[in-house]
Amino acid sequence: MFEGFNFGGTEILGAGTVFFNLIIAFLLSIVISVVYQRTHKGLSYSQSFVMMLIISGVIISAVMMVIGNNVARAFGAFGAFSLIRFRTAIKDTKDMAYIFLVLAVGMAVGTNNYIIAAATTIISLLIILMLYVVNFGSIRKFSYILTFSFDTRVAQENIYKGIFNKYLKFSNVLNVKTIDDGHVLQLTFSIKFIHETEFSDFIAQLEKLNGISQVNLITAKNDVEY
């Protein structure tokens, strides 16, 4: 069913092989796009990019079947694709890796190298998921950004230190801003909890302290990208 025949020195693939290859390319591209969705970080997510990943895998598979082992067709395809210009800048450099992955899988399927296509998809996505889970490459040593106002007229200096020692693994002052003629300090800390689940108790204890107000906690685990 999946065997082709030779016409004029060029192998012509059978209909079964063509449809089988396109379906396999589609399914593998779907898997890649799902992993991309689940592991994406930042604000640069684009639905169009996800659809492009799927379509590209199918198209590249078709192109490789058209080219086959014909050198003239290969040069023709190269010339045709050289006319294409990408008008949309890639905002996340990791997106380029997904593009190359889809292209490699499409090429493998289009040349009937199904084991290479499957192995490349599985190994690459396992690596991506592993790096995502361990947050590999991040240089952040803290988990949250804490800000609050401290009125020196009604509270003793470092009144919050006891709560910090109870709930936090470590803290680091990022910024101090004075207002109201220097009587009120707006403090910003980078902090990491001893136990992540205790952040609500931590905030409640801070808000109970006399002289402390406007307590805000912002997660800093993931970089925000634009």
C-alpha positions in Angstrom: 0.0 0.0 0.0 2.8 2.4 0.9 5.1 1.5 -2.0 5.6 3.9 -4.8 6.7 3.4 -8.4 9.4 4.9 -10.6 8.5 7.2 -13.5 11.2 8.8 -15.7 13.9 8.1 -13.1 11.9 9.8 -10.3 10.1 7.8 -7.7 6.4 8.5 -7.5 4.9 7.8 -4.1 1.6 6.0 -3.8 -1.5 7.8 -2.4 -1.3 5.7 0.7 2.3 6.7 1.5 1.4 10.4 0.9 -1.6 10.4 3.2 0.2 8.4 5.8 3.2 10.7 5.9 1.0 13.9 6.0 -1.0 12.4 8.9 2.1 11.4 10.8 3.6 14.8 10.3 0.4 16.4 11.5 0.2 14.3 14.7 3.8 14.9 15.6 3.4 18.6 15.0 0.4 18.6 17.2 2.4 17.0 20.1 5.1 19.6 19.7 2.6 22.5 19.7 0.9 21.2 22.8 4.3 21.0 24.7 5.0 24.5 23.5 1.7 25.8 24.9 2.3 24.0 28.3 5.8 25.3 28.7 5.5 28.8 27.3 6.5 31.7 29.7 6.1 35.4 29.3 3.7 37.6 27.3 4.9 36.8 23.8 2.5 33.8 23.3 0.8 33.8 19.9 -1.9 31.4 18.7 -0.8 32.1 15.1 2.7 30.8 16.0 1.2 27.6 17.4 -0.8 27.1 14.2 2.2 27.8 12.1 4.2 25.1 13.9 1.5 22.5 12.9 1.1 23.7 9.3 4.9 23.9 8.8 5.4 20.3 9.8 2.8 19.1 7.3 4.1 21.4 4.5 7.8 20.4 5.0 6.8 16.8 4.9 5.0 17.4 1.6 7.9 19.3 0.2 10.4 16.5 1.0 8.1 14.0 -0.7 7.9 16.2 -3.8 11.7 16.6 -3.9 12.5 13.0 -3.2 16.0 12.3 -4.7 15.6 14.7 -7.5 18.4 17.3 -7.4 16.6 19.7 -9.8 13.5 19.8 -7.6 15.7 20.4 -4.6 17.2 23.5 -6.2 13.8 24.6 -7.4 12.3 24.3 -3.9 15.3 26.2 -2.5 14.7 29.0 -4.9 11.0 29.2 -4.1 11.6 29.3 -0.3 14.3 31.9 -0.7 11.5 34.3 -2.0 9.7 34.0 1.4 10.4 36.8 3.9 9.4 36.6 7.5 7.6 39.9 8.4 7.0 38.9 12.1 10.0 39.0 14.4 10.6 36.1 16.7 10.2 37.5 20.2 11.4 34.5 22.1 14.6 32.8 21.0 13.2 29.5 22.2 10.5 29.7 19.6 13.2 29.3 16.9 14.2 26.0 18.4 10.5 24.8 18.0 10.6 25.9 14.4 13.7 23.9 13.7 12.2 20.9 15.5 9.1 21.0 13.4 11.1 21.3 10.2 13.4 18.4 11.2 10.4 16.2 12.0 8.7 17.2 8.8 11.8 16.4 6.7 12.2 13.0 8.4 8.6 12.0 7.8 8.7 13.3 4.2 11.6 11.0 3.5 10.0 8.0 5.2 12.4 8.1 8.2 9.7 7.5 10.7 12.0 6.2 13.5 14.1 9.4 13.2 11.0 11.6 13.3 9.5 9.8 16.3 12.8 9.7 18.2 13.6 13.3 17.5 10.1 14.4 18.7 10.2 12.3 21.9 13.8 13.1 22.9 13.5 16.8 22.1 10.2 17.2 24.0 11.5 15.2 27.0 14.5 17.6 27.2 12.3 20.6 26.9 10.0 19.4 29.7 12.9 18.5 31.9 14.4 22.0 31.5 11.0 23.5 32.1 10.4 21.6 35.3 13.8 22.4 36.9 13.6 26.0 35.6 17.1 25.5 34.1 19.0 28.7 33.3 17.2 31.0 35.7 19.5 33.1 37.8 16.8 34.2 40.3 17.6 33.2 43.9 14.4 34.5 45.3 10.7 33.7 44.9 8.8 36.8 45.6 9.0 40.6 45.7 7.6 42.1 48.9 6.6 45.8 49.3 5.1 47.6 52.3 5.0 51.1 53.9 6.6 51.6 57.3 5.7 54.5 59.5 8.7 55.3 61.7 6.5 57.6 63.9 4.4 54.8 65.3 6.5 51.7 65.0 10.0 50.7 66.2 12.7 50.2 63.7 13.0 46.6 62.4 9.7 45.6 64.0 9.1 43.2 61.2 12.4 41.3 61.6 10.9 38.7 63.9 8.3 37.8 61.3 10.9 37.7 58.6 13.0 35.3 60.7 10.0 33.0 61.3 8.7 32.7 57.7 11.6 33.6 55.4 14.7 31.6 54.3 16.3 34.9 53.3 15.5 38.4 52.4 17.3 41.2 50.6 16.5 44.9 50.5 16.0 46.1 46.9 14.8 49.6 47.4 14.0 52.2 50.1 11.9 55.3 49.3 11.0 58.0 51.8 7.8 60.0 51.8 5.9 62.3 54.2 9.1 64.3 55.1 11.0 61.1 55.7 8.7 59.7 58.3 7.3 56.9 56.1 9.5 54.4 54.3 8.4 52.4 51.3 10.4 49.2 51.5 11.0 46.6 48.7 12.5 43.2 49.5 13.3 40.1 47.5 12.4 37.2 49.6 12.2 33.4 49.7 9.9 31.5 52.0 10.9 28.6 54.2 7.6 27.0 53.3 5.8 28.3 50.2 2.4 27.5 51.7 2.8 30.0 54.5 2.8 33.2 52.5 -0.8 34.1 53.5 0.0 33.8 57.2 3.1 35.8 56.6 1.1 38.7 55.0 -1.5 38.5 57.7 1.2 38.8 60.5 2.8 41.8 58.7 -0.5 43.6 58.4 -1.2 43.2 62.1 1.9 45.2 63.0 1.3 48.7 64.1 2.8 51.2 61.6 3.0 48.8 58.6 0.5 49.2 55.7 0.1 48.6 52.0 1.6 45.1 52.1 2.0 43.6 48.6 3.5 40.3 47.5 4.4 39.7 43.9 5.7 36.4 42.5 9.1 36.5 40.8 9.6 32.9 39.9 9.2 33.4 36.2 10.7 36.1 34.1 8.2 38.4 32.4 9.1 38.8 28.7 7.8 41.3 26.2 
